[in-house]
């Protein structure tokens, strides 16, 4: 847990720009109402995402440090500036908490690129800490936009975790001790056959660029051969349905995209596969059905440990009954 560093001099600030790879600066003023309004959001992000010598959050009072404010052309408060190795990479003007959160969480993912496994060592309270693969350039991790109350997962083996676990920000236990909280499994496995159907409604209308799916079946010798679950192979994606699709129903509806994952698509360190979507087809998404059709192997079950969603978040939706937009074939 770290609080933002209060800057008192240009020398102090320059030293931080040199010693920390990424620096976030909050230019504010005591007389600025919007500055006070957004301060709790900024401090929470700093508490969750600060990492020594990697990501440092600072606060700069423009009245006390006029030389710093002038050096970076700050004229409106609040202004947030992101630095990478001392160079400005992003500027946010105004108290836009949604945009601030999006930019900083993208920054945290960027900071974890060089060692995705290490970046996942926080617990589930660390807010987007699990990064199984590099965040796509120009987009953010928008996984937190899912509506937990509407999640549904068909053909789940009840001996393992439920749908919500797939979106946890914690490092999958298979990359550590092999057990989740309280020794329970923190992954999903299918039940009667290899198929899974996951329905994800969203709190916002999204532009979805890509998906990261993590699957970490046990190694040879850790489990009987006929019990070893498989990684997903064929995946059908459907958007903007008002409900979870039944398996027979899905067979009668053309998917928006069909994905086939090969063994070489899975990262050897993190067990994560990147799925690039046909972005033009996923420009206004308020729900997503992910249908795992089959697994890569001869087993009877498939396994998924984590799912991350990348793209852009739009306007918040009024949560309630989902509209039936797109329930016509071909939409």
C-alpha positions in Angstrom: 0.0 0.0 0.0 1.6 3.3 -1.1 0.3 6.9 -1.1 1.3 9.5 -3.7 4.5 11.3 -3.1 4.0 15.0 -2.4 6.5 16.9 -4.5 8.1 20.0 -2.9 10.9 20.8 -5.4 11.8 20.4 -9.0 15.0 18.5 -7.9 12.9 16.0 -6.0 10.6 15.5 -9.0 13.5 15.1 -11.4 15.1 12.5 -9.2 11.9 10.5 -9.3 11.7 10.7 -13.1 15.2 9.2 -13.1 14.7 6.5 -10.5 11.2 5.2 -11.5 10.4 3.8 -14.9 6.9 5.3 -14.9 5.7 8.4 -13.0 2.2 9.7 -12.7 1.9 13.4 -11.7 -1.3 15.0 -10.3 -1.1 18.7 -10.8 -3.7 20.2 -8.4 -4.5 23.3 -6.3 -6.0 23.7 -2.9 -8.7 26.0 -4.3 -9.7 23.6 -7.0 -13.0 21.8 -6.3 -12.7 19.1 -9.1 -9.2 18.4 -7.7 -10.6 17.4 -4.3 -13.4 15.5 -6.0 -11.1 13.2 -7.9 -8.4 12.9 -5.2 -9.9 9.7 -3.6 -9.9 7.9 -7.0 -6.3 8.9 -7.6 -5.2 7.8 -4.1 -6.9 4.5 -4.5 -5.1 3.8 -7.8 -1.8 4.8 -6.2 -2.5 2.4 -3.3 -3.3 -0.5 -5.6 -0.8 0.0 -8.4 2.4 1.7 -7.0 5.5 -0.5 -7.4 8.9 0.6 -6.1 11.2 2.0 -8.8 8.6 0.9 -11.4 5.4 3.0 -11.0 5.4 6.1 -8.8 2.4 8.4 -8.1 3.0 12.0 -7.2 1.0 15.1 -6.3 2.2 18.5 -7.3 0.6 21.7 -5.9 0.8 24.2 -8.8 0.9 27.2 -6.4 3.9 25.8 -4.5 5.7 24.3 -7.5 5.0 26.9 -10.2 8.3 26.1 -12.0 7.3 22.4 -12.5 3.8 23.4 -13.7 5.3 25.9 -16.2 7.9 23.4 -17.4 5.1 21.0 -18.6 2.6 23.7 -19.7 0.0 23.0 -17.0 -2.8 25.6 -17.2 -5.9 23.7 -16.1 -6.5 21.8 -12.9 -6.5 19.0 -12.3 -4.0 17.9 -14.9 -2.6 14.4 -14.8 0.7 13.7 -16.7 2.2 10.2 -17.3 5.9 9.9 -17.8 7.9 6.9 -19.1 11.6 7.1 -18.4 11.3 10.9 -18.0 9.3 11.5 -21.2 5.7 12.6 -21.3 3.5 9.8 -22.8 0.0 10.9 -21.8 -1.9 13.9 -20.5 -5.4 14.0 -19.0 -7.1 17.3 -18.2 -10.1 17.6 -15.9 -11.6 15.3 -13.2 -12.6 12.4 -15.5 -12.3 9.5 -13.1 -13.2 6.9 -15.8 -10.5 8.1 -18.2 -7.9 8.4 -15.5 -8.6 4.9 -14.2 -8.4 3.5 -17.8 -5.1 5.2 -18.6 -3.4 4.2 -15.3 -4.6 0.6 -15.5 -3.2 0.4 -19.0 0.0 1.8 -17.7 0.2 -0.8 -14.9 -0.3 -3.5 -17.6 2.5 -1.9 -19.7 4.8 -2.0 -16.7 4.2 -5.7 -16.3 5.0 -6.6 -20.0 8.6 -7.6 -19.4 7.6 -10.2 -16.8 3.9 -11.1 -16.9 4.2 -13.8 -14.3 5.8 -11.5 -11.8 3.2 -8.8 -12.4 0.5 -11.2 -11.3 1.8 -11.8 -7.8 -0.7 -9.5 -6.1 -3.9 -10.8 -4.7 -7.4 -10.3 -6.1 -7.7 -6.9 -4.4 -4.9 -5.4 -6.4 -7.1 -4.4 -9.3 -6.0 -5.7 -12.6 -2.7 -7.1 -11.5 -2.8 -10.4 -13.5 -1.4 -9.8 -16.9 -1.0 -13.2 -18.7 0.2 -11.5 -21.9 1.1 -8.0 -23.2 -1.7 -5.5 -23.3 -2.5 -4.6 -27.0 -1.0 -1.2 -27.9 -3.5 1.6 -27.7 -6.1 -0.4 -25.7 -6.8 -1.0 -22.0 -7.8 -3.9 -19.8 -11.6 -3.5 -19.5 -12.4 -6.8 -17.8 -13.8 -5.0 -14.8 -16.7 -3.8 -16.9 -18.4 -7.2 -16.7 -21.7 -7.4 -14.7 -21.1 -10.0 -12.0 -24.8 -10.4 -11.3 -25.6 -11.5 -14.8 -22.7 -14.0 -15.4 -23.8 -17.5 -16.4 -21.7 -20.6 -17.1 -23.3 -23.7 -18.5 -21.9 -27.3 -18.1 -19.6 -26.3 -15.2 -18.3 -29.0 -12.9 -19.4 -27.8 -9.5 -16.3 -29.4 -7.8 -14.3 -26.5 -9.3 -14.8 -22.7 -9.3 -17.6 -20.7 -10.7 -17.7 -18.1 -13.5 -16.7 -15.1 -11.3 -13.3 -16.7 -10.7 -12.4 -16.4 -14.4 -12.2 -12.6 -14.0 -10.2 -12.5 -10.8 -7.1 -10.2 -11.0 -5.0 -12.6 -8.9 -2.3 -14.8 -10.3 -3.7 -18.3 -11.1 -2.8 -20.7 -8.4 -1.4 -23.2 -11.0 1.5 -20.8 -11.4 2.2 -20.9 -7.7 1.1 -23.2 -4.9 -1.5 -25.0 -7.0 -4.4 -24.0 -4.7 -6.5 -20.9 -4.5 -8.1 -19.3 -1.4 -8.7 -21.7 1.4 -7.2 -24.5 -0.7 -10.1 -24.5 -3.2 -9.6 -24.7 -6.9 -9.5 -21.3 -8.6 -10.3 -22.5 -12.2 -13.2 -23.8 -14.2 -13.7 -27.2 -15.7 -16.5 -28.5 -17.9 -18.7 -31.3 -16.6 -20.4 -33.9 -18.8 -18.3 -33.2 -21.9 -15.7 -30.7 -23.2 -18.1 -27.9 -24.0 -18.6 -24.7 -22.0 -20.9 -21.7 -22.6 -20.0 -18.5 -20.8 -22.4 -15.5 -20.9 -20.9 -12.1 -20.0 -23.1 -9.0 -19.7 -21.3 -5.6 -19.4 -22.0 -2.5 -17.4 -20.9 -0.4 -20.3 -21.2 -0.6 -24.1 -17.7 -1.7 -25.1 -15.4 -1.8 -28.1 -13.7 -5.2 -27.7 -10.3 -5.5 -29.4 -9.0 -8.9 -28.0 -9.3 -11.6 -25.4 -6.7 -13.3 -23.3 -7.6 -16.8 -22.1 -5.4 -18.6 -19.6 -5.6 -22.4 -19.3 -3.2 -24.4 -17.2 -3.9 -28.1 -17.2 -1.7 -30.2 -14.9 1.5 -31.6 -16.4 2.0 -35.2 -17.3 2.1 -37.4 -14.3 0.2 -35.0 -12.0 -3.1 -36.6 -12.9 -4.5 -39.7 -14.5 -4.4 -39.4 -18.3 -8.1 -39.9 -18.8 -8.8 -37.2 -16.2 -6.5 -34.5 -17.5 -8.6 -31.5 -18.7 -7.8 -30.0 -22.1 -7.2 -26.4 -23.2 -9.9 -24.9 -25.4 -9.4 -25.3 -29.1 -12.5 -24.2 -31.0 -14.3 -21.1 -29.7 -17.4 -19.5 -31.1 -18.2 -15.9 -30.1 -21.6 -14.3 -30.1 -22.4 -10.7 -29.1 -25.4 -8.7 -27.9 -27.7 -11.5 -26.9 -30.1 -10.9 -24.0 -29.4 -14.2 -22.3 -27.0 -17.2 -22.1 -27.3 -19.3 -25.3 -28.2 -23.0 -24.9 -25.9 -25.4 -26.7 -28.5 -26.4 -29.2 -29.5 -22.8 -29.7 -25.9 -21.8 -30.5 -25.7 -24.4 -33.1 -28.5 -22.7 -35.0 -27.0 -19.2 -34.9 -24.0 -18.1 -37.0 -21.2 -16.9 -34.6 -19.7 -13.4 -35.1 -16.3 -15.0 -35.1 -14.9 -18.6 -34.9 -11.5 -19.0 -33.2 -9.2 -22.0 -33.5 -6.4 -22.2 -31.0 -3.3 -24.3 -31.8 -0.8 -25.6 -29.3 1.7 -22.9 -30.3 -0.7 -20.1 -29.4 -0.3 -20.7 -25.6 2.5 -18.9 -23.9 4.8 -21.4 -22.2 5.2 -19.3 -19.0 1.7 -18.1 -18.3 -0.5 -20.5 -20.2 -2.2 -17.7 -21.9 -3.5 -17.4 -25.5 -4.2 -14.1 -27.2 -7.4 -13.9 -29.4 -7.4 -11.0 -31.8 -11.0 -10.1 -32.7 -12.4 -8.7 -35.9 -12.5 -5.3 -34.3 -15.1 -3.9 -36.8 -17.5 -6.6 -35.6 -17.1 -5.8 -31.9 -17.6 -2.0 -31.9 -20.7 -1.8 -29.7 -20.9 -4.8 -27.4 -23.1 -5.0 -24.3 -22.9 -8.8 -23.9 -20.7 -11.6 -25.0 -21.3 -15.4 -25.3 -18.1 -17.5 -25.4 -18.8 -21.0 -26.5 -16.0 -23.5 -26.1 -16.9 -26.1 -28.7 -14.1 -28.5 -28.1 -10.7 -29.0 -26.5 -7.2 -29.6 -27.8 -6.8 -33.4 -27.2 -8.7 -36.6 -26.5 -9.9 -35.8 -23.0 -13.5 -35.3 -21.9 -13.1 -31.9 -20.1 -11.8 -28.5 -20.8 -10.2 -26.1 -18.3 -10.0 -22.3 -18.1 -8.2 -20.4 -15.4 -8.6 -16.7 -16.3 -10.1 -14.5 -19.0 -9.1 -10.8 -19.6 -10.9 -8.5 -22.0 -9.2 -5.6 -23.8 -10.6 -2.6 -25.7 -12.4 0.6 -24.9 -15.2 1.2 -22.4 -18.0 3.5 -23.5 -21.1 4.9 -21.7 -22.4 3.2 -18.6 -25.6 1.1 -19.3 -28.7 1.1 -17.1 -28.5 -2.4 -15.7 -31.7 -4.3 -15.8 -33.2 -6.5 -18.5 -30.8 -6.6 -21.5 -32.3 -5.3 -24.7 -32.8 -7.9 -27.4 -30.8 -6.0 -30.0 -28.9 -8.3 -32.2 -31.1 -11.4 -31.6 -31.7 -11.6 -35.3 -29.5 -14.0 -37.3 -26.5 -12.3 -38.8 -26.5 -9.3 -36.4 
